[in-house]
Each structure stands twice: as C-alpha cells, then as structure tokens.
Amino acid sequence: MRIEYKLLPGNERKNPPPEGTDLPFGILRTNHMFVMDYADGEWFNPRIVPYGPITLMPGAMCFHYGQCLFEGIKAFKHADGEIYIFRPDQNAARQNHSAEVLCMPSIPVEVQLEAMHRLVDVERDWCPSEPESSLYIRPFMFATQDELGVKPSKTLLYCIMLSPSGAYYKGGFNNVVRLLISKKFHRAVSGGTGTAKAAGNYASSLRPHSYAQSLGVEQVLYLSADNTSIEEVGTMNHYHVLKDGTFVIPEFGDSILRSITSVSVLELAATGKIKARQEVVYLDKFIADVQSREIIEAGGFGTACVVSPVGGYIFEDGTELVVGNGGIGEHSRKLYEMYTAIQTGKAPAPDGWLSRVARY
C-alpha cells in the first residue's frame, strides 16, 4: 500500500509526556493520524496527516443513522527499545466482522495492519513505558454520504488515532469494582448488533451506566433478554473463578462482543498455562455459587482494562452480593501478571501474539 505522508514540521509538533508522567486513559493525542477514504466500491488515498478536525456535511449519514464502528488495540515498548502491537490481527478481523454486521465495507487485514504499523512508527516516541501504560490505538470507520434515508452509506472514512494511556480504571488492576446486576436494562438482543463493536451499542449503554453510578457502582452486568443468564459488562466480558481455580467465561452468543482478551485467555488455557472454559452462566446458579463459596473470584476481561477484579454486585432492590472476601483474588492476580508480562515482553508470547513495529 502506498501511503502519503503529510507530517508536521518538527517545530510544530507537540512533545510526548515525559517519562514518569501519571497518564490518564484516552485523553492525550499524538501529532498525526491515519486516514483513508471509500467510494465507488474501493478504498483509496491512504495518508498520514496531522491530527485535527475532520470536515463532514451536516447530512452525513453517520450523524443520522449511526453507521459507525471502532476497535481498541494496545502497543507496548519492550526492554529492547522496540514497540510491539498486541494481537492486532485479531482486532482487524473483528473490525471486518463489525463491518459486515453494519453493512459497511471490509478492509483487508494486511491493509489495516500496515496502517497501524506505519502510524505507530511515525509516533514511536509517544509510546510510554510506565507500569500499566500503553500506546492505545483507536481505529474507527463511519459513514460520510450526505443523504437522508435509511440505507448503507456509499462513502466512508477510516481513521486511526493514537493515545498514550495509563490504566483504564484509576488505580489500575488494584482498583476493585462493583457491578449492578440489572433486569431493567439490556445491552443487546439475539439477532441484533451485539457481536459488533458498533458505536450505537455504547451510546445505548450510557443511560444504564449513569443509573449504575447513581447507585454507587461502576458498571452494569447485563443479562440475557429473558434475564436468566449472565452476558457481559458494558466495557468488558465477565468471568468468575471456581474454587478449583478454573476461569469461567459466559459462552459467546450473538448478543456478546468477543473480547480479544477472553479469546486469548481461552487460548492460554488450551496450552495448559491456566484452567478456563466457557459455558452458559445462569444467574440463579451464579448467585447460589457465590453464596456457597463455590465461586471465589470474579471480574472482567477487556483490552482497555485487561483484567478488572470485581469485589461484589448490587441488585436494583439494594441488596448486595460479595464475591470471596470482596478483594482481589490470587487467581485473577496471577492471570493479570502472566498476561501483562506477555504483552510487555517480560515473558515469552505465543506465536503471532506480538507484532514488532518496523522502522520504515
């Protein structure tokens, strides 16, 4: 792919935060972004340009019909001074799945990967090395056709921006969260867009998220449409740990987004490094098993949070369900340490999990 570079002169570029900075998540931006257009059935004009406003017509279909998707990927600086992107091929494949669900064109995986690599190479000085930090990569795609009428857009824009970031939750892994188990709100239903990383799925989560925060908890644990089984949290897949150390992840259906972290945990289990499986997690049994201490830990898996320990749950009637001792369990900690060691190059990675950014 021939990418055009339109880079800021050195004296106009912002400087990366100095080493040791306590980085927020998702707020900072680097100097440049990757952009590519779609029209007449093909992608064209791939370019790296200064980060800045994107001009759209008021009638652009993304504003009116929500045809928009995104991904989230992390890059890490290793001890050898090189930058490695963690499993970007998995995110690229998931983006194409989301595009299919939303009637948007796919982008060849190799094109997505080259775009990421070249942009990160331009901005490699922005990749932090503090504990729990990363260079967060945010690809997204949206409809640009200036026309009213509910139908797929014929023109689109694909963009990648970068954000040097710290932990998703303040305090990182050591921040134990609580979840609201809600029968009032549902994230997705069978036959909908639940398996896509669609912007609209997150827009619809804002109201239940705000409701959960008004009750003093961080997120919502969503149930199936019939309220009988556990599905996922608004920003991560759910897991629990049995007293024999087995991680249990709700079985993927067509209303659950497949977290790359969950998929990776299951692949680690297949190598014998941990014990993990998937099954339908029925709510009544989950509650009973927490109360009987058959379940000793719980949490969430996601790219942004990695592993997020859950100390307890509340229900809409105000009752509370505490998992284990309400703190961080040893199995969750060991998995977090193993997983982040792989990401940061402190432990061997399975073949293909880390992609070193070339110096173009």
C-alpha positions in Angstrom: 0.0 0.0 0.0 1.4 3.4 -1.0 0.8 5.8 2.0 1.2 9.5 1.5 2.9 11.3 4.4 2.0 14.9 5.3 3.8 15.4 8.6 4.0 18.4 10.7 7.4 20.2 10.7 9.4 19.5 13.9 8.8 22.9 15.4 5.0 22.5 15.2 4.8 19.1 16.9 3.8 18.5 20.5 6.2 16.7 22.7 5.3 13.4 24.3 4.7 13.5 28.1 8.0 13.0 30.0 8.8 9.6 31.5 7.2 9.1 34.9 4.0 11.0 34.0 0.8 9.6 35.5 -1.1 9.2 32.3 -4.9 9.3 32.0 -6.7 6.9 29.8 -7.8 8.0 26.3 -7.3 11.8 26.7 -3.9 12.5 25.2 -3.3 12.5 21.4 -0.2 12.2 19.3 0.6 14.6 16.4 -0.7 12.5 13.5 -3.5 10.2 12.4 -4.0 7.8 9.5 -6.9 8.5 7.2 -8.4 6.6 4.1 -11.5 7.2 2.0 -14.0 4.8 0.5 -16.2 5.5 -2.6 -17.2 3.7 -5.8 -16.6 0.3 -4.2 -12.9 0.8 -3.2 -10.6 2.2 -0.5 -8.3 4.9 -1.7 -6.0 7.8 -0.7 -4.3 6.3 2.4 -2.4 9.0 4.2 -0.8 10.0 7.5 -1.7 13.6 8.3 -1.6 16.0 11.3 -4.2 15.1 13.9 -7.0 17.6 13.6 -10.7 18.2 12.7 -12.4 16.1 10.1 -14.9 18.0 7.9 -18.3 16.5 7.3 -21.5 17.7 5.8 -24.5 18.0 8.2 -26.3 15.4 6.2 -23.5 12.8 6.7 -25.3 9.5 7.4 -23.2 8.7 10.4 -24.9 11.5 12.3 -28.4 10.3 11.4 -28.3 6.6 11.2 -25.3 5.7 13.5 -23.3 3.7 10.9 -20.0 3.8 12.8 -17.7 1.2 14.3 -14.4 1.2 16.2 -11.6 -1.0 17.6 -9.2 -0.8 20.5 -5.6 -2.1 20.4 -2.5 -1.7 22.6 1.2 -1.2 21.7 3.9 -1.6 24.3 7.6 -0.6 24.5 9.8 -3.5 25.4 13.2 -3.6 27.1 14.9 -3.8 23.6 13.6 -0.3 22.9 11.3 -1.6 20.1 7.5 -1.3 20.1 5.2 -4.3 19.8 1.5 -4.3 19.0 -0.5 -6.9 20.8 -2.6 -9.2 18.6 -3.6 -6.5 16.0 -4.7 -9.2 13.5 -7.4 -10.3 15.9 -8.8 -6.8 16.1 -8.6 -6.3 12.4 -10.6 -9.5 11.8 -13.1 -8.4 14.4 -13.4 -5.0 12.7 -14.3 -6.7 9.5 -17.0 -8.7 11.3 -18.4 -5.5 12.7 -18.4 -4.0 9.2 -20.4 -6.9 7.9 -23.0 -6.6 10.7 -23.3 -2.8 10.0 -23.4 -3.2 6.1 -20.0 -1.4 5.8 -17.1 -2.5 3.5 -14.3 -4.6 4.9 -10.7 -3.6 4.8 -8.1 -6.3 4.1 -6.4 -7.3 7.4 -3.0 -6.7 5.9 -4.0 -3.1 5.0 -5.2 -2.4 8.5 -2.0 -3.8 10.0 0.2 -1.8 7.7 -1.7 1.4 8.5 -1.3 0.8 12.3 2.4 0.0 12.0 3.2 3.0 9.9 1.4 5.4 12.1 2.9 4.0 15.3 6.3 4.2 13.6 5.8 7.9 13.0 4.8 8.4 16.6 7.1 5.9 18.3 8.4 8.5 20.7 4.9 8.7 22.2 4.8 5.0 23.4 5.1 5.2 27.2 6.9 2.6 29.4 5.4 3.2 32.8 3.7 0.2 34.5 0.1 -0.3 33.2 0.7 2.1 30.4 0.5 1.6 26.6 0.1 3.4 23.3 -3.6 2.9 22.8 -4.6 2.5 19.1 -8.1 3.5 18.1 -9.2 2.6 14.5 -12.7 3.7 13.6 -14.9 3.9 10.5 -18.0 5.9 9.7 -20.5 6.8 7.0 -20.0 10.1 5.2 -22.6 10.1 2.4 -24.6 13.4 2.5 -28.1 11.9 2.1 -31.2 11.3 4.2 -32.8 7.9 4.0 -32.1 4.7 6.0 -29.7 2.7 3.9 -26.0 1.8 3.9 -23.7 4.7 3.0 -21.8 4.5 -0.3 -18.9 6.7 1.0 -17.0 6.2 4.3 -13.9 7.3 6.1 -11.5 5.1 8.0 -9.2 6.7 10.6 -6.6 5.6 13.2 -5.6 7.8 16.1 -3.2 7.1 19.0 -3.5 7.9 22.7 -0.6 7.3 25.2 -2.6 6.0 28.1 -2.4 4.7 31.6 -4.8 2.3 33.3 -8.5 2.4 32.3 -9.7 2.5 35.9 -8.0 4.8 38.4 -5.7 2.6 40.4 -5.4 0.1 37.6 -5.6 -3.6 38.4 -5.7 -2.8 42.2 -9.0 -1.0 41.8 -11.7 -3.5 42.7 -15.0 -2.6 41.1 -18.7 -3.4 41.9 -21.3 -4.2 39.3 -25.1 -3.6 39.1 -27.0 -6.8 38.1 -29.8 -5.2 36.1 -33.0 -6.8 34.8 -34.2 -3.3 33.7 -31.6 -2.7 31.0 -30.2 -5.0 28.3 -27.1 -4.4 26.2 -28.2 -6.4 23.2 -30.6 -9.0 22.0 -30.3 -12.0 19.7 -30.3 -11.1 16.1 -29.1 -7.5 16.8 -25.7 -5.8 16.7 -24.3 -7.3 19.9 -21.3 -9.0 18.3 -20.2 -5.8 16.6 -18.1 -3.1 18.1 -20.7 -0.6 17.0 -20.8 3.0 18.3 -24.5 2.7 18.9 -24.0 -0.2 21.3 -22.0 2.2 23.5 -24.5 5.1 23.1 -27.3 2.8 24.4 -25.1 1.9 27.4 -24.8 5.5 28.7 -28.2 5.6 30.4 -27.8 2.3 32.3 -24.2 3.2 33.2 -25.3 6.5 34.6 -28.0 4.7 36.6 -25.4 2.3 38.0 -23.2 5.2 39.1 -26.1 6.8 40.8 -26.3 3.6 42.9 -22.6 3.8 43.7 -21.3 1.1 41.4 -19.0 1.4 38.4 -20.7 -0.6 35.6 -23.7 -2.8 34.7 -23.6 -6.6 34.4 -26.0 -7.2 31.6 -28.2 -10.3 31.4 -29.8 -12.2 28.6 -33.1 -10.8 27.2 -35.1 -13.2 29.4 -33.0 -12.3 32.5 -31.9 -15.9 33.1 -28.2 -15.8 32.2 -25.2 -13.5 32.5 -23.9 -12.0 29.3 -21.3 -9.2 29.7 -20.4 -5.9 31.3 -20.7 -2.7 29.2 -16.9 -2.4 28.7 -15.7 -5.9 29.2 -16.5 -9.6 29.1 -17.4 -11.1 32.5 -15.6 -14.0 34.2 -15.7 -15.9 37.5 -13.3 -18.3 39.2 -14.3 -21.6 40.7 -12.7 -22.8 43.9 -10.5 -25.2 41.9 -9.0 -22.2 40.0 -11.0 -22.5 36.8 -11.9 -19.3 35.0 -15.5 -19.5 33.6 -16.5 -17.1 30.8 -20.1 -16.8 29.5 -20.5 -18.7 26.3 -20.3 -16.3 23.3 -23.7 -15.8 21.6 -24.9 -13.3 19.0 -25.5 -10.7 21.7 -22.0 -10.7 23.2 -18.9 -8.9 21.9 -15.9 -11.3 21.7 -13.2 -9.7 23.8 -9.8 -10.4 22.4 -8.7 -10.8 26.0 -11.2 -13.5 26.6 -10.2 -15.3 23.4 -6.6 -15.0 24.5 -7.3 -16.4 28.0 -9.1 -19.4 26.4 -6.1 -20.0 24.1 -3.7 -19.9 27.1 -5.9 -22.5 28.8 -5.6 -24.7 25.7 -1.8 -24.7 26.3 -2.3 -25.8 29.9 -1.0 -22.5 31.5 -4.3 -21.9 33.2 -7.7 -23.5 33.5 -10.5 -21.8 31.7 -13.7 -22.7 29.9 -16.9 -21.2 28.5 -20.5 -22.2 29.4 -23.9 -20.6 29.8 -23.8 -18.9 33.2 -27.3 -19.0 34.7 -28.0 -16.1 37.1 -29.6 -18.2 39.9 -26.8 -20.7 39.9 -24.2 -17.9 39.8 -25.7 -16.3 42.9 -26.0 -19.6 44.8 -22.4 -20.5 43.9 -21.1 -17.1 45.1 -23.0 -17.5 48.4 -21.8 -21.1 48.9 -18.2 -20.1 48.0 -18.1 -22.4 45.0 -17.2 -19.2 43.2 -14.3 -17.4 44.9 -13.4 -14.6 42.4 -14.9 -12.6 39.6 -14.0 -9.8 37.2 -13.9 -8.6 33.6 -11.7 -9.1 30.6 -11.1 -6.3 28.0 -8.4 -4.6 26.0 -8.7 -1.4 28.0 -8.9 -2.8 31.5 -7.0 -6.1 30.8 -8.2 -7.9 34.0 -10.5 -6.0 36.2 -11.3 -7.6 39.6 -15.0 -7.4 40.8 -15.5 -7.5 44.5 -19.3 -7.6 44.5 -22.6 -6.9 42.9 -25.7 -5.0 43.9 -29.2 -5.5 42.7 -31.8 -2.9 41.9 -33.5 -3.5 45.3 -30.3 -2.5 47.1 -29.2 -6.0 48.2 -25.6 -6.9 47.8 -23.7 -10.0 46.8 -20.0 -10.1 47.8 -17.5 -12.4 46.0 -15.0 -14.1 48.2 -13.6 -11.6 50.6 -14.5 -8.7 48.3 -10.9 -8.1 47.2 -8.5 -9.2 44.6 -8.2 -13.0 44.3 -4.9 -14.8 43.8 -6.0 -16.4 40.5 -7.0 -13.1 39.0 -3.7 -11.6 40.1 -1.7 -14.4 38.7 -3.5 -14.2 35.3 -3.1 -10.5 35.2 0.7 -10.8 35.9 1.1 -13.5 33.3 -0.9 -11.7 30.6 0.8 -8.3 31.1 4.2 -10.0 31.2 3.5 -11.4 27.7 2.3 -8.0 26.5 5.4 -6.2 27.7 7.9 -8.8 26.7 8.8 -9.9 30.1 7.5 -13.5 29.4 7.5 -15.4 26.1 4.5 -14.8 23.9 2.6 -17.5 22.0 3.5 -17.4 18.3 1.9 -14.4 16.5 0.7 -12.6 19.5 3.2 -9.7 19.3 3.9 -7.7 16.2 7.1 -5.6 16.2 6.6 -2.2 14.6 9.1 -1.9 11.7 11.2 1.2 11.2 10.1 2.4 7.8 
